[in-house]
């Protein structure tokens, strides 16, 4: 394509000044230009159709919209060759020489596109972590530790690599901010409690990724709360540790799931004698707590927690 050849020529002979430029700012400016009028939208659409590309519009980020900068860069990087041609086309239509030069200077060179792509990859880790909290109708608090730890590891491990040298100061500021929020989770036991309330996890993240001391402290938190709740549910006048029966509406289970549950219950029954032998009369709740942690629960497919 002739227009794209001219772009390559301009880059080769240095007609486009690329020193100290903000690649993300350039992408944002191009998106603003493309979205500024129906005529320019049609130009970008035609550029894509000529290349047998399904027409897509450039996206513009917003401070109040999560992951919008990621979406903006992702769309531009995906359509980078069409973006180059679009900038050339609108510059060619501009009659004012100063404005034409300004539009030409919006062109990103290959090195700038490469840096934008790397930045996109770094933002991808944040997007993944953010999506762990994106459900609007179910609890996601139990995802806090895995999401924050993953994000911290991803950014801190890359801050020292030569490939990400240009982003090192930003990465340092970013993972320090993640660390700050991670430390705040220690101010509330809810993050630990919810991690133990997930039926098919029950604190498994702590067992896999925390050292023995931290894992023990997390278990102490949930054990204390379990003890308190157990005592609240027991009849204080009976002198026994029998929990108060709470009527619940039983959900219908599939035959396959019921079979699996029955099988698990039968396995638990086979060990019931051993469990009873270790009950501490001063801590009747302890055996129940240990049984809760060791029970293998099943979450049916499609069930939201």
N, C-alpha and C positions, 0 to 999 in steps of 0.2 A: 504494500500500500504506500503510495507516494507520500502522504501526509506523515505517516509514521517514519518514513525514511528521513524526512526533514528533521524530525525530532531527534533521531539518532545523530544526525549531522550536527545539530546545535549542541548536543551534549559533547560530542567528540572535539569540537573546536573551542569549547568553553564559552559559548554565547550565553549559557544559562549559569548565573552565579549561584553556586551551591554551598558557599562557605558559611558555617554557623547558622544553618537554617533549621527550622522546627518542622520535621516531617509530618507530625500529627496536625500541626497548625495548617500546613499546606493541604493536607487531605480534607480538613474541615472547610477551608476556603473554597476548594473545588466543589465540595458538596453544596455549599451555599450558592455558588454560581449555577450549578446544575439545577437546583431547586428554585432559582429566583424567578423564572418565567416559563410559560408554556412552550415558548420557542426553544429555549435551551433544553428543556426536558425532551422535546422532540428530536433535537440534534443528538442527544445522548442515546435516545432510543434507536435512531437511524443508524448510528455507529455500530451498535450491537447487532441490529438486524442484518447489516451488511456482512458481518462476520458470523452469521448463523447462530448468534447467541440469543437466548431467550431474554428479552428486555427486562432489566431491573433498574430501579432508581437508586441513586446514592442515598445513604442515610446520614443523618446529622445527630450528633450526640447532645445530651442534655444533662445538666448537673443533677437534676432531680430524678433521673431515670437510670436505675441500676443497669450496669453492663452496656450502656448505650455507646460508650467510646469503643468498647470491644466490637460491637456490632457495626459501627461506622467504619473502623479500620478493616474489619473482616470483609465487608462488602467492597471496599475500595481495592484491597489487595487481590481479591478474587477477580475483579474486573480491571486490573491495572493497565493492560494494554488498551482497553477501550477508554479508560480514563485519560491516558496519554493522548489518544487521538481526539477525544472530546475537547481537551484543553487547546490543542492545536486548532481545531475547527472554530472555536469561539474567538480565538485570538485572530484568526484570519479574517473573520467577519468584522472585527473592530477597525473603524476608520482612523481613529485617533492613535497616533504613533505611540504616545506615552502609555495609553491604556493597553495597546497591543503588547508592548514590551512587558508591562506588569502581568498580563495574562500568560505570556510566554514563560515568565519567571515562576509561575505556579507549577511548571513541569518538575516532577520528581525524577532524579537520575537513579540508575540501578542501585547504587549504594544506599540511597535514601529509601527506596522500596525495600531493600534487604533489612535495614534497621527497623522499618515499620513492621515488617514481618516478624522480626525477633520480639519487638515490643508486643505484638499481638499474641505471641506464644506466652509471654510472661503474664499478660492480662488473662489469658485462658485459665491459669491456675486460680485466679481470684473468681472468675466466673463459675468454675466448678465448685468452689467453696460456697459461693453465694447461692448456687442452686440447691445446696444441701439444706438451705433454710427457706426455700421458695414456696413450700406448700402453704396454702391459705386456710385449709380446713382441718389440718392434723398437726400434732405436736412435732416439732423438729429440734427441740432443745437437746435431745440425746445425741444429735449430730455435731454439737458444738466442739467437743474435744477432737474428734477425728478431722473435722474440717479445718480448724485452726492449726492443728499440728501439721497437717498436710501442707497447708499454705505456707507456714513458717519454714518448713523443711525445703519446699520447692524454691522459695525466694532466697533464703540464706545460703543454700548450697550453690546457687548460681552467681551470687554476688562476687565470688572470688575467681570465677572462670574468665579466661581471656575473651571468650565469645561475647560476654555480657559486660565488658569493661565500660562501655559508654553508659550503661544503666546502673553501674555499681552504687553511686550515691543515692539514686532513687530506690534501688532495691534495699539498701541498708535502712533508709527511712521507712520503707514499707514493712519490712519484717520486724523492725523495732515497734512499729505501731501494732502489728499483729501480736507481738509479745505482750504489749501493754494490755490489750483486750483479753489475752489469754490469762494474764495474772488476775484480772478482775473476776474471772470465774471462781476464784478461791473465796470471794466474798459471799458466795451463795451456794448452799449445798444442792440446790435444785439440779444443777448440771450433772452431778454425780448420781443423784437419785434417779433421774430420768434414764440415765444409761443403764441402771440396774432394772428398770421397769420394762424394758423392751424384752418380750417373752423369749425370743430366740437368741438374745445376746447376753443379758444379765451380767453386764460388766466385762464382757469378753474383750473389749478394747483395752481395758486396763491390764488384763492378763497378758495380752499380746505385746503391748507397747510401753507399759510403765515398768519401772524397776520395782523390786520387792517392797521397798519401804513405802513408795507412793501407792502401790497397789494395796498394801495393808491399811494405809490411812484412808483410802477410798472405801474399803470394805468396813472400816470402823464407823464411817459416817452413815452408811446405809444400815449397818447393824444397829446402831443407836436409834435410828428412826424406826426401824422394824420393831425393835423392842417396845418403843413408846406406843406405836400403833397397835401392836399386839395386846398390850395391857388395856388400851382404850376399848378394844373390841371384846374383851373378856368381861364376864359378869362379876363385878367386884363383891357381890354378896354371896356368891356360891362357894367361894373358897377354892374353886377349881380353875383350871386353865382352859376350860372349854370355851372356844370362841362363840360369840353370839351369832346365831344363824341369821343370815341376811337373805331374804327371798330375792331371787333374780329370775328374770325371764330368760330361759335357755334358748340360745340361737340354734336353728336347725343346722345339722352338719351333714355333709355328704357321707355316703357309706364308706368310701375310701378313707376319708379323714377319721371317721369314727373307729374304723378298724385299726388305724395307726395309733390312735389315742388309747384304745383298749389294750393294744399290745404293750404300749409304754407303761400303762397302769399295772399290767400283770407283772412286768419286770420290776416295778417299784415294790409290789407286794411281796415279791420273793426275797427282798432285802429288808422287809419291815421288822423282823426280829432283831437284826443287827442294829437298826436305827434306834429301837426302843431301849436297847441295853445301854446306850450312851447318853440317855437323857439326864440332865442335871436338874434335880427337883427344885433348886433355887433359881434356875433359868429355864423354865418350860418353853419359852419362846425360842431358845437357841437351836434346838433340834429342828423346829419348824423353819427357822431362818436358813439353816444349812441345807435342809431339804429343798427349799425354794431355789437356792443357788445351784444345786446339783440336778434339779429336774430338767429333763430335756423337753422343752416345749416346742410345739409346731405352730407356725403361722401359715394359715392357708393362703394360697395364691390369690392375689387381689385384695387382701385385707390390709387396710391402711392403719398404721399404728399412731 
